[in-house]
Amino acid sequence: ADMIIDEVQKNDGWGANITISDERDCLLDTGGGVKKVVNGVSEHSNKGTMDGEPLLVCNVDILSNIHITDVLTAASSLKDEQGGLLVVSDRPTQRYLCFDDSNRLCGWTNTATGEVRGTDGRHLAYSGMAVLKPSLFPYFEEVALDKGDKFSLIDVYLQTVSRSSGALYAYTPSEYKMMDVGKIDQIEQAERFAQSMCTISQ
């Protein structure tokens, strides 16, 4: 953690306004971490995410060729009561988000164990990126009441199933490429992936 903070400070945030949400005392998982950020922004800003702005969430351990502006543009067409977009793909995995015929999230399944939460539907793999609108934020509080401060974003996403507000929809980028770099032995592969993305964009 200190290395990350030192690098941000040394580079003056690369021109961006970067705030560190420190979880060294207790790792909050993906949902608890986002809840902490949302509440922190709301407390320290008159125009924070709780006041109408969507929140772009992205796992730190993925590389992809996605254009974030495309995701934000797609999210801007959602209605006020809709909760946001989940970036998904048809890559093979064991755990899938399930979507109905209107591309709305309806459940989650683990194909290895047969477990289904919500209802089954078209299987798409979550890619660790989403645009979440303020209509979704109350569900973070609901999950926290049940699970405490540490919980997964998937728990929050599944709160929207069969609700009248906060619905989440699939966003599948065209020609999407991504890889997970959550393990130390994937660094070489990640470097090759990043180089290939630079070659494609030139």
Disulfide bonds with the S-S distance in Angstrom:
none
